[in-house]
């Protein structure tokens, strides 16, 4: 049986990854995958305080809430996960290097697709990506061994944010009855802001803060009961 140009034959192989699909990110975390971890250890690039082969991992769901796959992006050497993989920190740096796959993901989303990720959280907090939807395409990249290119998913278009396969999150009595995702963003800002004034300036630019009088009052409170003092990094 012959095949025409571009047509797959019975003995041709496929990547096994979803491709050219719309999908939303869920269960975002920092963790490892055995195959990649073994490659990093063998290459000798995972030495130091961090976890060898650490990746940013996201489960991908279609618009009906059905899981279609899981994808990981390497975060680089020296990073240490905490809070059951929800957070990550580095002993000597604050930012992810742009040569890592996770750095390239950030660059693609912010620079090429124009998404302001500051509205969703910080890159060292994996849940900052939860609910974000993209159109995904398979792309080739160089492996840790520097040999044959490997295939992985990268976003090509931003589709917005929504709860994946779930009913809208109910209000659980957050300050001023603000939306839970607004409170999450404010907490993330408080953790990374060097002082209260910096936090307040950034917080007032978030959608949903200035429209809520009680929440805005808490954000502008400079005292010990203010939002920043209660949620700043220890």
Residue pairs with C-beta under 8 A, 6 or more apart in sequence:
1 9
1 10
3 9
8 14
15 138
15 151
17 69
17 71
17 138
17 151
17 152
17 153
18 60
18 68
18 69
18 136
18 153
19 136
19 137
19 138
19 153
20 135
20 136
20 137
21 60
21 62
21 68
21 135
21 136
22 62
22 63
22 133
22 134
22 135
22 136
22 159
23 60
23 61
23 62
23 68
23 69
23 133
23 134
23 136
24 60
24 61
24 62
24 63
24 131
24 132
24 133
24 159
24 162
24 164
25 58
25 59
25 60
25 129
25 130
25 131
25 132
25 133
25 134
25 164
26 58
26 59
26 60
26 61
26 130
26 131
26 164
26 165
27 58
27 59
27 130
28 56
28 57
28 58
28 59
28 126
28 127
28 128
28 129
28 130
29 56
29 57
29 84
29 85
29 86
29 126
30 54
30 55
30 56
30 57
30 75
30 79
30 81
30 85
30 86
30 87
30 88
30 126
31 54
31 55
31 57
31 72
31 81
31 85
32 51
32 52
32 53
32 54
32 55
33 53
33 55
33 57
33 72
36 53
36 55
36 72
36 74
36 144
37 46
37 52
37 53
38 53
39 53
39 143
39 144
39 145
40 46
40 52
40 53
40 74
40 144
41 52
41 53
42 145
43 144
43 145
45 77
45 144
46 52
46 53
46 77
47 77
48 77
48 78
49 78
49 80
49 91
50 77
50 78
50 79
50 80
50 90
50 91
51 79
51 80
51 81
52 77
53 74
54 74
54 75
54 79
54 81
54 88
55 72
55 73
55 74
55 75
55 101
55 102
56 72
56 73
56 75
56 102
56 105
56 126
56 129
57 70
57 71
57 72
57 73
58 70
58 71
58 72
58 129
59 67
59 69
59 70
60 67
60 68
60 69
60 70
60 71
60 136
60 153
61 67
61 68
61 164
61 165
62 68
64 165
65 164
65 165
65 166
66 165
69 153
71 152
71 153
73 100
73 101
73 102
73 104
73 105
73 152
74 100
74 101
74 102
74 144
75 88
75 96
75 100
75 101
75 102
76 96
76 97
76 99
76 100
76 102
76 103
78 90
78 91
78 92
78 93
79 88
79 89
79 90
80 88
80 89
80 90
80 91
81 87
81 88
82 88
82 89
85 126
86 125
86 126
86 127
87 124
87 125
87 126
88 124
88 126
89 124
94 124
95 123
96 102
96 103
96 106
96 123
96 124
97 103
98 104
98 107
101 141
101 152
102 123
104 141
104 154
105 154
105 155
106 117
106 123
108 154
108 155
109 115
109 117
109 134
109 155
109 158
110 116
110 117
113 134
113 155
113 156
113 157
113 158
114 158
115 132
115 158
117 123
117 128
118 202
119 185
119 206
119 207
120 128
120 129
120 132
120 161
120 185
121 127
121 128
121 129
121 184
121 185
121 188
122 128
122 188
122 191
122 192
125 188
127 184
128 188
130 164
131 161
131 162
131 163
131 164
131 181
132 158
132 160
132 161
133 158
133 159
133 160
133 161
133 162
134 155
134 156
134 157
134 158
134 159
135 155
135 156
135 157
135 159
136 153
136 154
136 155
136 156
137 153
137 154
137 156
138 151
138 152
138 153
139 151
139 152
139 153
139 154
140 149
140 150
140 151
140 152
141 149
141 150
141 151
141 152
142 149
142 150
143 149
143 150
163 169
169 180
169 181
171 177
171 179
171 180
172 180
174 180
174 183
175 183
175 214
175 215
175 218
175 227
176 212
176 213
176 214
176 215
176 216
176 217
176 218
177 212
177 214
178 208
178 209
178 212
178 215
179 208
182 206
182 207
182 208
182 209
182 215
185 206
186 203
186 206
186 209
186 219
186 227
186 231
187 231
189 199
189 202
189 203
189 206
190 199
190 227
190 228
190 230
190 231
190 232
190 233
191 231
191 232
191 233
192 233
193 199
193 202
193 228
193 232
196 222
196 226
196 228
196 229
196 232
199 219
199 227
199 228
199 232
200 219
200 220
200 228
203 209
203 219
203 227
204 210
204 216
204 219
208 215
209 215
209 216
209 219
210 216
215 227
218 225
218 226
218 227
219 226
219 227
219 228
220 226
221 227
221 229
222 228
223 229
224 230
